[in-house]
Amino acid sequence: MKTTTPDRNIDFTLADLAALGMGHLAYVRPMRADEVRKLVPQARDLPADIDLFALLGADGTPIMIADSRAELTANAWENQLVTVSVH
């Protein structure tokens, strides 16, 4: 990704962008149980037909899985993380 400032061009990699938000930014993503099982192998016993929400760090690292978006948002707020939604 390239961004332009008035006096120069700056190149960002995806890793650079993820690092910018580490410890400050998290995103909430709706997920099906089968997606959660791929992300978190310890969740292998989840029923296949449930909808969940994942709170993920800027680099995609799972922070929390819940069945309530409000629960994730509250956890992020308690940990001083700014949340964004991914669709």
HELIX and SHEET records of a PDB file:
HELIX    1   1 LEU A   14  GLY A   21  1                                   8    
HELIX    2   2 ALA A   33  LEU A   39  1                                   7    
HELIX    3   3 PRO A   41  ALA A   43  5                                   3    
HELIX    4   4 ARG A   69  GLU A   78  1                                  10    
SHEET    1   A 2 LYS A   2  THR A   5  0                                        
SHEET    2   A 2 ARG A   8  ASP A  11 -1                                        
SHEET    1   B 4 PRO A  62  ALA A  66  0                                        
SHEET    2   B 4 ASP A  51  GLY A  57 -1                                        
SHEET    3   B 4 LEU A  25  ARG A  32 -1                                        
SHEET    4   B 4 VAL A  82  SER A  85  1                                        
END                                                                             
